[in-house]
Amino acid sequence: MALAILAASQGFNIANAAQGVGLSQVEVVGNYDNSVGSSDAASQGTVNSTLIANRPTLRTGEILEFVPGMIVTQHSGDGKANQYFLRGFNLDHGTDFATYIDGMPINMRTHAHGQGYTDLNFIIPELIDRIDYKKGPYFADEGDFASAGAAHMRFANTLPQGIASLSVGGHGYQRALLADSLALGSGNLLYGLEVTRNNGPWDTPEGLRKYSGTLRYSGGTKADGYEITAMAYSNRWDSTDQIPLRAVQSGQIGRYGSLDPTDGGNTSRYSLSYSMHKRDENGLFQMNAYFIQSKLDLYSDFTYLLSNPTDGDQFHQSEKRRIAGFDASQTLYGKLAGMDMTNKFGVQGRYDWLSPVGLYSTTARQQTGVISESNVREGSIGLYAENTMQWLERFRTIAGIRYDAYHFNVNSSIDGNSGKANDHIVSPKLSLIFGPWAKTEYFINYGSGFHSNDARGTTQTRLPNGDPASPVTPLVRTKGYEIGARTEIVPGLQSSLALWRLDIDSELVFVGDAGETEPSRASKRYGVEWNNHYIANSWLMFDIDLAASRARYTQDDPAGNYIPGSIDKVASFGVTLTDLGRWSGAFQLRYFGPRPLIEDNSVRSQSTTLAYARVGYKVDSKTKLSLDVFNLFNRQASDIDYYYPSRLAGEPTDGINDVHFHPVEPRTFRLTFTRNF
């Protein structure tokens, strides 16, 4: 078994806590803050706002690609959650990777489209101060969906300058942004407004209409402060979903064509959150509370004429959701027998109301039937404790334990599927950290975690077609192990190496004809990650990240033991150039390798290699022009590939098994004019 990585000194824990309460930050020159003594694992780190600002992104969701080893793609319109890949996972729309913005969870449980659905389109990237990321289930304060990792995005309280920017690009792309912060009363007011339009390269124009707004007031002192944040987001679009390879090869449609031009959707999200922090010489208290209201209507057709040869197989996934939650923790600093010690205790609660969440048959977005419709109440409470001990000058431990309890209440339109369910799980954690020696630390990690399943599955006794079904396990256990090291022995180079393994009691996989994830067999993954961030000089920085993994089901089946969509190789290379007189620039190359599309590995996807580039020019101290080029070499590749049966006109009634793919966008240019004030 590979065992895990966990790194960091207690000094960092205290420093990081201080940063959370708004004490003066030390500015790190470079792309990341991953230095020795600055994290609790070799596979943990912080991405700073400078890198986020200096690298081009085609879609908002690609901000998660700043997490080393993460790949972000899309298989539908840009109003829908992205597709995520990490550590041998096709994470679908976010399953097994937990994502937060200022303490608010973004993952949606019991979602209409997929468990753990993570839509980042409401975020304005220019307002992000940093991204704190972790990989593996080794952290006591991380609960549901965090088995592969977690990312915590933090907004800034103030901006160094106001931002007014206008972007235009190919295929009707337009984006306007206005953001600033100002003193108001005893605190600071931050605001950001974004409007985006885009048609994309698709034969059926996307017609994207996106509006995002953020308003934040922060006040108090460095050691005793608070933030109140309101966010609003609305989006509508027409989508070109994945298409069958045979339809393109026969000339029926082009690479950017669609077999159902009425696919698409609309969504909205509104939230209000409050956070506070209070620190004294004995410890730190932190708390945040939030309320979220969201809505989604999604129209998709993945199988065309397979189920309904007359009107087509389009279906409508819909939900109306409200979420209320909180997260509170107390950190205490002390000594035991002369040894430095930190104890942290926390409680997290969340309640979701879905009224309703449903699946409907449609034709050209007109409802023709109800497949299933449910009102769902899902509540959870999580308690955790974590102890950090500095046993020796160069040896410390982090031991934690977590308890989670869930309650599900489902009122279903399908007879026999209504009911209540409860489950709980205990998750121990342990990390051993050695060093530093010669600017190098070594880590061994173990952690147990979990992901929740869709509440509707916990009470089901029959499928929508009337066939009998058994309830799924509400909470699915995961176990992770990691061993690794982080070093700065080479001047200017931050390098980390991690060997890891993750076992899951029940895999969640995408099902093409249902358009959602469903539980499957137990699985195991193991792999290696090597991340490097090199500051060559004050104006030139490099990032090189390599990852390889192996994923298999552990329960034998004649169908095969490969996990469809599991990614085995990822590589990225980035260059950032700043302050070359008036000029600046960036280049990023990313590669993700071929994947099995069926359990016996007889059908595999092709690999995908894409390059992005940016050239920036300062007109004066407050005015800048930047040109972004996406898919620089105009490669024809896929964002995502699936293998399942579908039926086109004139084909057999049981359809044809085929690769269904969503193409990467062709070479695209975007020009941005930015004026600071």
N, C-alpha and C positions, 0 to 999 in steps of 0.2 A: 504493500500500500504506500502510495505517496502520502506524506504527512504535510501539514500546511505551513504557511508563513505568517508570522505576525510580528510586527516590529514597532518599536517606539520606546522612548524613554518616558519615565514619569514626568520628567521636566516638560516634555512636549504636551502631556495630558493637561498639565496646569496651564501651559502657555496657550494651548488650544482653547481651554475653557475661558481664559482671559480674553482671547480674541472674540469668543462668543458674546462676552459682555461688553464689547466695544472698546477695549483698551487699545492703545496705539499699536498698529501692526508694523512688523518689519517687512519692508518691501523686498521680495526675492527677485533678483534679476534673472530672467529666464522664462520658460514656458510653464513649468510646474514647480510646486513646492514639495518635492519628494526626497529631500535630503536626508542623510543619516540622522536619526534622532528626531525626525519630524513626522513619524506616522507609527501606527500600531501593526503594520504588516508590510511585507515587501510588495504586496499587490494592492496597496492603499496609497492614496495621494490626493493632491489638490491641484486643480487646473486654475490658473489665474485669469483675470479679465483681459489682460494684455494679449494672451494667445487667442482668446475667443474673438477679440476685436480684429486681430491681424490675419486670421485664416478665413477663406471664403467657405460658405455653406450654401448648398443648393436649396435645402429645405430646413425649416426650423428644427425638426427632430435631429438633424445631424450634429447639433451641439453635443449629443451624447457620444459622438465619435471622438471627442477629446478624451474619453476614457480609453486608455490603451487596450487594444484588442477588440474593441466594440465596432461592429459594422451596422450601419443604419441604411435601409433601403425603403422601397414603397411598392406595393402591388395594387394600388388603387389610386383614387384621387387624393390631392394634397390637403383635403379637409379631414382625412381619416388618419388614425394613428399609424405610425411608421412600422416597418418590419425590423426587428432587432436580432442580431447574432452576437453571441459571446460564449467563450469557453465550451465549444462543442454543442451549443444550443442554437436551434432556430427558436428564439424566444417568442415567436409569433408577434403579437402586439405588446409584449411586455411581461408575459408570464415568467416568473422566477428571476426577475430583475426589478427591484423596488426603486421607485423614483419619487423624489419630493421636491417641492419648491417652498422654501422658507418654512419647512416643517409640515406643510400640507401634503398628504399623499396624493399622487397623480394616478397610480394604478387603481382601476375600477374592478371590484370583485362582483361576481354574478352579473357580468356585463352582457348586453344584447349580442355583441359580436365575438367576444373572446375573453376568457378569464385573465384578469390582470391588465386589461386594455389601458394603454399609456399614450394618450394624445397630448403632445407637447406644443401643438400649434398655437395655443393661447399665450405662450411666453414671448416676451420681447427680449431678444438676446442681448441688446445693448445695455439692459438694466442688470444683467447678471454680474455679480462681483467675483464669484468663484464657484467651482464645482468640486465638492468633496466626494471622492468615490472610494468604494470598498469592494473587494471581491471575496466570495465565499461566505459561509454561514457562521463566521467566527466571532460575531459581535453581538453582545447581549442586548444592545438597544435596537437591533434590527429584527423585525418580525416577519410578517407575511410577505411572500414573493421575493425575499432577499437571498435565496439559496445561491444563485450565481453571482449576486453582488447587489450593490445599491449605489445610487447617486443622489446627493443632496445639493441642489442648486440654491444659492443664496443671492438675494437681491442686494444691491448697494443701498445705503441710506442717503448718500449724496453722490452727485456726479461732479467730476472736476470742472466740467464745462457743459453748457447746454448743447444739445444736438438737434440740428435740423438737417434731414437728409432726404434725397429723392433718388430712386433707382429706376432705371428703365432697361429693358432687355428684350431678347428675342421672344417670339411667340406671345406677344402682348403682355409681357411682364412689367408691372409697375408697383412700386412700393414707396410710401411716404411715411416718415417717422419724425416725431417731435418729442423731445424728452429734455427734462431739466430738473434741477433741485434748487430750492430757495429757503432762506430762513423765514420761519413763520412762528410768531409767538416765542416760546422757549425752546422750540424744536426746529425740525426741517421737514419740508414737504417735497416729495419726489413724485414726478408724474411722467408717464410715457403714453403716447398715442401712435398706433400703427394702422395703416390701411394698405391692403395688398390686392392686386388684380393679376390674374394669370390665366392664359389659355393653354399653355403647354404645346408640345409638338403633335398632339393627338389629332387624328382625323375628325373626331368629335371634340370640339373645343371644350376645355375644362370649365371655363366660365367662373373661375374662382373669385369669390367676393369675401374677403376676410377683414374683420375689424377687431382690434385688440386695444385694451386700455388698462393701465395700472396707476393707482394713486396710493401713496404711502406717506404716512406721517410718523416721524420718529422723535423721541424726546427723552428727557432724563439726563443722567450723568453717565460718565464712562463706566462706573461700577454698578449703576442702578438705572437701567433704561428700559424703553419699550418701543414697539412698532405696531402700528395699525395699518393694514394693507387691504385695499379693495381692488378686485380685478374683474374685468368683463371681457367677453369674447363671443363673437358670432361668426359663422362661416357657412357658405353654401357652395356646392360644386357639382359638376357632372364628371363622372369618372370613366376611365377606360381601364377595366380590370384585366387580370391575366387572360390570355387568349391561347387557343390550342395551336400547337406548332403546325399541324397539318393544314389548318386554314390559311396560314401564311405561305407554306410551301406550295399549296395548290393555286395560289393567287387570288383566293376568295377575298382576302383582306390584306392590307399591308402591315408592316411591323407595328405601326402606330394606330392600327384600326381597331374597331370594336364590333362585337356581334350583337350588342344591345345598347344603343345610344341613349337609352333612358336610365341607365345606371347612374348613381350619384347619391347625394345626400345633403343634409344640413345639420348643424350642431351648434350648441351654445354652452357657455360655462360662466357662472358668476360666483364670486367667493368673497368672503370677509374673514380676516384673520387678525388675531392679536397675539403678540409675543412679548415676554418680558424676561429680564435677567437681573439678578442681584448677587453681588459678590462681596465677601469680606475676607478677613485673614483666615477664617476657618473653612470656607467652602464657597460653593456656587449653587444658586437655585435658578432653574430655568423652567419656563412654562409657555406653552402656546395653545391656543384654541382656535377652531375654525368652523365655518359653515360654508358648504358648497351646494350649488344647485346647477344641474346640468341636464342636457337633453340631446338625444341623437335620433335621427331618422336616416337609415342607410338602406339603399336599394342596390341589390347585387344579383348577378346571374352568372354562375360558374359552370353550369352544365347544359344550358341552352334549351334543347328540346328533349332531354332525357326523360323527365317526369311528365311534362305536358307538351306533347308534340304539336299541339294546335296554337297555344298562346305563349309558350315558353316557360322557363323555370325561374323567372325573376322572383325574388323574395324580399321582404321588408323586415329589417331588424330595427326595433324601436325601443327606447326607454326614456322615462322621466325619473330623475334621481335627485334626492337630497341627502347630504352627508353632514353629520355633526361629529366633531371629535376633539380630542385634547391630548397633550403630551407634557408630562411634568417630571422633572428629575432633580435630585439633590446630590451634589458631590461634596464629600467631606475630605479635607486634607489632614493628615496626622502622622504619627510615628508609632511603631510597635517594636519594642526592644531596641530602640535607636535606629530602626530602619524606616525609611520613608514609605508611606502607605496612602493610597487613595481609595475610598469607597464611594460607589455611585449607586443610587437606588432610583428606580423610575417606574412610572405607571403610564400606560397609553390606552386610550379608549376610542372607539369609533362605532357609529351606528349609521346604516344605510337604509333609506326608504326608497323602494322602487315601485312606482304606481302609474302605469304598469311597466313590465318588461315583456316584450312580445315578439313573436315570429309570425309573419303573415305571408300568404301567397299574393302576388301582384302581377299585373300586366301593365307595362308602361307607367308604373308608379300608381296604378289604380288598384285598390285592394279587391281581391276576389275570394279570399277566405282567411279564416283564423286557424293557424297551425297550432299555436300554443300562446297563452297569455297568462301572466302571473303577477300578483302583488306580493312583494318580498320584503321582509324585515330581517336584516342581518346585523347583529351586534357582536362586538368583541371587546375583550379586556386583556391587556398584557402587562405583566409585572416582571421586573428584572432587577438583578443585583450584580454588581461587578466589583471585584477587588484587584487592585494593582499593588504589587509588593516589589520593592527594590531590595532583594535579598543581599546582593553583593554589588560592588561598584559596576560590574559588567554582566550582571544577570538579574533579570526581573521576570515576573510572571503576571499574567492577567487571567483571572478565573471568574467565570460568570455563569449565571443560570437564569433561565427565562421560563415563565409560565404563561400560556395563552389559553383562553376559553372563548368559545364561539357558540352563539345561539342563532338558529335559522328558523324562520317562520314563513311558510310558502302557502299562498292561496292560488291554486292553479285552475285553469279552465279545463284541464284533462282530469276526468274522474279517476280518483285513486292517487293522484300526485300531490294533493294538498297535505300539509302536515307540519310537524315541528321536529327539529333535530338539534342535538347538542354534542359538542366534542371539546376536548382539551388536550394539550400537549405540553410536555416539559422538555426544554432544550438546554443541555449543558454546553459550556464553552471553556476552552483552555488554550493559553498561548504561552510559549517559553521564548524569551528574547535574550540573546547572548551578544555581548559586545558593548561598545565598539572596540575593535582592534584594527589598527591601520585604516581608520575611517570606513570600517565595514561592520555591519550588524548581521546576525543570523537569526532565523525565526522558525519555530515549529508551532503549527496551529492545528487544533481540532475543534469542530463545532457541529452541533446538531441544529437543524432548522426545519422549515416546513413551508408548504404553500396550501392555501385553502382551495377547495373545489367550489364550483358553481352551486349556490344554495338549492337551485331547482333539482339538481342531481341527488341531493341528500335525502329527498323525500319521494323520489319517483318510484312508481311501481309498474308503469307502462310507458311506451314510447308514443309519439304523436300518431303513428300508424296503427296503434292498438296492440302491438307486440308487447309481451311482458318484459320488464326491466328490473334490475336490482339497484337499490340505492348505492351511491358511490361513497367512499370514505371521505368524510368532511375535511379532515386535515391530514395531509400526506407528509410523512417524515422524510427529511433529507439529512445526509451526513457528509461532511466535508473534511478533508485532510490536506495539509499543505506544508511544504518545507522550502525555505528560500533564503535569499540574502540580498542586501542592499549595500552598495559601496560607492564611495567617492574617492577611491584611491588614485584614480587618474584625474589630474586637475581639470576642472571644468565639466567633467562627465559625471552624471548621476545614472547609475546602472542597477537594475534589479533583475533577479532571476527567481522564478517560482516553479516548483513542481507540485501539482495538485491532483486531487481526486474528489469526485462528488457522486454519491449514491442516492437514488431517488426511488421511493417505494412504488410510485405510480407516475409514469410519464404523461404529460399533456401534449397531444399532437393535433395538428391542423387537419380537418376533414373537409375535402374540397366540396362535396355535394351538400354539406350542411353549412359551410362557410364559418365554422367555429372550431374551437378546440374541444377535444374529448379525452377522458382518462384512458390510459393504456397500461402496458406492462411496466414492471420495475426496470430500472436501468442503472448503468454506471458509466462515468466518464473520467478520463484522466488525461493530463497533458502538461505542457511546459509553456511558460511565457518568459520572454526576455525583452525588457523595456529599457531604452537608452535615451537620455536627453543631454545633449552636448552643447555647451556655450563656448563656441570657438573664440569669440571676442565680443565686444560691446554691441556689434551690429549684426552678428551672424549666429544663428542657433539651428541645431539639427535635432530631429526626433526620429528614432528607428525602433519600431515595435514588431516583434515576431511572436507568433503563437501557433502551437500545433496540439491537436487533441484527438482522442479516440472515443467514440460513443457507441455503446451496444446495449441491447436489452439483455437482462440477466436471466429471464425466464424463456427457455427455448420454445420455439414455435416453428412448425414446418414452413410458414410463410417467410421466415428469415429473422435475423436478430439485429440487422442494421436499423438505425433510427432515422426515418425519413427527414431530410432537411438539416441533419446535424452537420455542422461545419467543422472541417478538420484542419484547415490551414488559413491563417490570416497574417498579412504583412502590411505595414504602412511605413512610409518614409516622408518626412516633412522638413522643409527648409523655411526659415523665417529671416528676412532681412529688414532691418529698421535703421532709420536715421542715416541713410546714404545721401547726405545733403537733403535735397527735396524729395528724393526717391525712397520707396520702400517696396517690398515684394514678398510673396510667399508661393510655395509650391508644395503640393501634397499628392502622393501616389499611394493608392490603396489596392490591395489584392485580397480576394477571398476565393478559396479553392473550390473544386468540384465537390458535390454533396450527393449522397445516395438519395434517390427519390422514391424508392420502394424497399421493403424490408429485406429482400434477397440481394440487393445491390446490383440487380441486372440493368437498372436504368439509373444514370447519374446525370447531374447537371454539368454544364461547362463552368470553368472558372471565370471570374470577372476581374478586370483590372481597369481602374479609372484614375485619371489625373485631373487635379484642379490647379489653377494658377491665379495669382493676383499681382497686378502692378499698381502701385499708388504714387501719386504726385501731389506735393504740397504747393498750392498756388501761393499761399501766404500762411502766416502762423495760425489762422483760424479757418482756412479753406482747403479742402482736399478733394481730389478726384481719384477714384479707384476703378479699375477695370478687372472684372472677374471672368474667367473662362472655365466652364465646366465641361467635363469629358474632352479635355484638351486635344487628345489624339483621335477623337470621333470614333471610338470603338463601338462595335455592335456587340452587345452583351446583354445579360439579363440582370435585373434587380432581384428577381425571385423566380424559382421554378417549382412546379408541383407536377405530380403524376397521378391522374385519376380518370375515370370514364366521363365522357360527355357525348352529346349527340348533335350533329348538324343535320340540316335538311337532306333527306335521301339516304341517311345512314341507318344501320340496323337498329331495332327498337331498344336493344340493351346497350347501345352506345359503343364507343371505341376508347380504349385506354390510350392516353396520349400525354405528352409533356405540355403543360400549360405555363406560359411564361409572361412576365411583364418586362418589356425592354427598358434598358437605361435610356435616358434622354440623350439625343444627339448633342454635338458640340453647341454650346449656348454661351452667349456673351451677355454680361450685365454691367452697366456703367452706373456708378454712384457718385453723386455730388453731395458733399457734407460740409456744412457750415457750423462752426462752434460759436457759441455766444455766452 
